[in-house]
Amino acid sequence: MKKKIGIMHGMEATFPDAFIEEINKRNIKDIEAERVMIDMVEQAAPVDYAVILDRISQDVPFYRGYLKNAAISGTAVINNPFWWSADEKFFNNALAQKIGVPVPKTVLLPSNQMPPDTSSSSFRNLAFPLNWDHIFQYIGWPAYMKPFSGGGWKSVYKLNNRDEFFEKYNETGTLVMMLQEEIIFEEYYRCYCIGGHQVRMMQYEPRNPHHLRYVHNKFNADKKLLQTMEDYVIRLNKYLGYDFNTVELAVRNGIPYAIDFCNPAPDADVNSVGQENFDWVVRVAADLAIDRAKSFKPGKNNLTWGEFVKAFATDKSIEQKAVKRTPRKKTSENV
């Protein structure tokens, strides 16, 4: 039985093409890779793919529906489309705090304008006005305001005081935002995590123009710090259940803070991440997809589910589970 591996993507080109080529050049019996093609989507009907690597459904709801329908008949979708649909950055911060990963102080803000089809009566449970003085005192200045559900660098504001906050808050419309303390860092890393345990730490400078953000030999993290960061990256992805994700860590006074770790379709273009990082991502992503294809069981649950979901399904405490980590082999590769 042939087990096809598909990739779904949008405008990006270098990674999808290299991913397909990497799998096919290995000439593994009964395994081949291709770009996913979708025609009629029939409810509960299985698709032709044992594995699908999803790089685009966050932007195309139709694709997300297709992937959920494929998953219910057994396709191993990377990443789990059900969890990805439920995930957002504010919850991720709360989860990180529960499992012992440092994060910036953060509060959730209601949308500045009422959502469609609502009125003042829809907000009877919301205090008005909010205790802004308490919020600002807790977060401090400077601070960042960003959408709680992600979306790259869109609608992200750096704020220095109360007046700037209200000026920008008035521009956010119906977006639900979060206000977060700024971590003024000495070092910054963007870390790929593939398969829940393979880690690639990349030096990163978010203050640079996009094409210059991946830097080399600027930071000099010691082995203990690198080990701590690797542990945090693996721990976060273990509890979130992501097969393919990046975690951004800002190091302040020797402590790595998880800044952004809801990136299930992270940038993997050779022109931005660099050739060495690109080659690693292509190779390890291909390894993961091939492993999932080999273990594929038609009609079964072939998705990855995070420890958060599994713990709550069995009525266990996240905090209790988080401290019971088992030793693991060294898997990170650092740049």
KADA-V989394 format. One record per residue. N is the residue number from 0. RES is the residue in one small letter. OMEGA is omega in whole degrees, -180 to 180 (999 if undefined). Layout:
N_RES_OMEGA, N_RES_OMEGA
//
This chain:
0_m_179, 1_k_179, 2_k_-176, 3_k_174, 4_i_-180, 5_g_173, 6_i_177, 7_m_-178, 8_h_180, 9_g_-174, 10_m_-177, 11_e_-176, 12_a_-170, 13_t_-178, 14_f_-179, 15_p_-180, 16_d_-180, 17_a_178, 18_f_179, 19_i_-179, 20_e_-179, 21_e_-179, 22_i_-175, 23_n_-179, 24_k_178, 25_r_175, 26_n_178, 27_i_-177, 28_k_175, 29_d_176, 30_i_176, 31_e_-178, 32_a_179, 33_e_173, 34_r_180, 35_v_173, 36_m_-175, 37_i_174, 38_d_179, 39_m_178, 40_v_-178, 41_e_-178, 42_q_177, 43_a_180, 44_a_177, 45_p_178, 46_v_-174, 47_d_-172, 48_y_173, 49_a_-178, 50_v_172, 51_i_172, 52_l_-174, 53_d_179, 54_r_-169, 55_i_-171, 56_s_176, 57_q_-179, 58_d_-176, 59_v_-178, 60_p_178, 61_f_178, 62_y_179, 63_r_177, 64_g_177, 65_y_-176, 66_l_177, 67_k_178, 68_n_177, 69_a_-177, 70_a_-177, 71_i_176, 72_s_170, 73_g_-179, 74_t_176, 75_a_-178, 76_v_178, 77_i_11, 78_n_179, 79_n_-175, 80_p_179, 81_f_179, 82_w_-180, 83_w_179, 84_s_-176, 85_a_-171, 86_d_170, 87_e_-168, 88_k_-179, 89_f_177, 90_f_179, 91_n_177, 92_n_179, 93_a_179, 94_l_179, 95_a_-180, 96_q_180, 97_k_-176, 98_i_171, 99_g_176, 100_v_-178, 101_p_177, 102_v_177, 103_p_173, 104_k_-172, 105_t_173, 106_v_178, 107_l_-179, 108_l_174, 109_p_180, 110_s_-179, 111_n_177, 112_q_-179, 113_m_177, 114_p_178, 115_p_177, 116_d_173, 117_t_177, 118_s_180, 119_s_179, 120_s_179, 121_s_-173, 122_f_180, 123_r_-180, 124_n_-176, 125_l_177, 126_a_179, 127_f_-9, 128_p_174, 129_l_177, 130_n_-174, 131_w_-179, 132_d_179, 133_h_179, 134_i_-177, 135_f_178, 136_q_-179, 137_y_-176, 138_i_-177, 139_g_178, 140_w_-4, 141_p_-180, 142_a_175, 143_y_172, 144_m_-176, 145_k_177, 146_p_-176, 147_f_-177, 148_s_177, 149_g_-179, 150_g_178, 151_g_-178, 152_w_179, 153_k_177, 154_s_176, 155_v_-176, 156_y_168, 157_k_-172, 158_l_-177, 159_n_-179, 160_n_-177, 161_r_-178, 162_d_178, 163_e_179, 164_f_-175, 165_f_176, 166_e_-178, 167_k_179, 168_y_179, 169_n_179, 170_e_-169, 171_t_174, 172_g_-177, 173_t_178, 174_l_171, 175_v_-173, 176_m_169, 177_m_179, 178_l_-170, 179_q_178, 180_e_175, 181_e_172, 182_i_178, 183_i_-166, 184_f_171, 185_e_180, 186_e_-178, 187_y_-177, 188_y_171, 189_r_-169, 190_c_171, 191_y_170, 192_c_-177, 193_i_-179, 194_g_177, 195_g_-177, 196_h_178, 197_q_-173, 198_v_174, 199_r_-180, 200_m_-177, 201_m_173, 202_q_-171, 203_y_177, 204_e_-174, 205_p_-180, 206_r_178, 207_n_168, 208_p_-170, 209_h_-175, 210_h_-180, 211_l_-175, 212_r_178, 213_y_-174, 214_v_-178, 215_h_172, 216_n_176, 217_k_-178, 218_f_-178, 219_n_-179, 220_a_177, 221_d_-174, 222_k_-180, 223_k_178, 224_l_178, 225_l_179, 226_q_178, 227_t_-180, 228_m_178, 229_e_179, 230_d_-180, 231_y_-180, 232_v_-179, 233_i_-180, 234_r_180, 235_l_-178, 236_n_175, 237_k_-177, 238_y_177, 239_l_-180, 240_g_179, 241_y_175, 242_d_-173, 243_f_-172, 244_n_168, 245_t_177, 246_v_177, 247_e_-176, 248_l_176, 249_a_-176, 250_v_177, 251_r_-180, 252_n_177, 253_g_-179, 254_i_177, 255_p_178, 256_y_176, 257_a_-175, 258_i_-176, 259_d_-179, 260_f_175, 261_c_-177, 262_n_-176, 263_p_173, 264_a_-173, 265_p_177, 266_d_178, 267_a_-179, 268_d_-177, 269_v_-177, 270_n_178, 271_s_-176, 272_v_-178, 273_g_-172, 274_q_-177, 275_e_177, 276_n_180, 277_f_-179, 278_d_179, 279_w_-178, 280_v_180, 281_v_-177, 282_r_-176, 283_v_176, 284_a_177, 285_a_177, 286_d_-179, 287_l_-178, 288_a_179, 289_i_178, 290_d_-180, 291_r_178, 292_a_-180, 293_k_-178, 294_s_-177, 295_f_177, 296_k_-177, 297_p_176, 298_g_-179, 299_k_176, 300_n_-179, 301_n_179, 302_l_172, 303_t_177, 304_w_-176, 305_g_-180, 306_e_177, 307_f_-179, 308_v_-177, 309_k_179, 310_a_-180, 311_f_179, 312_a_180, 313_t_176, 314_d_177, 315_k_-178, 316_s_175, 317_i_-177, 318_e_178, 319_q_-179, 320_k_-173, 321_a_-177, 322_v_-178, 323_k_-180, 324_r_180, 325_t_179, 326_p_-179, 327_r_178, 328_k_177, 329_k_-177, 330_t_-174, 331_s_172, 332_e_-172, 333_n_177, 334_v_999
//
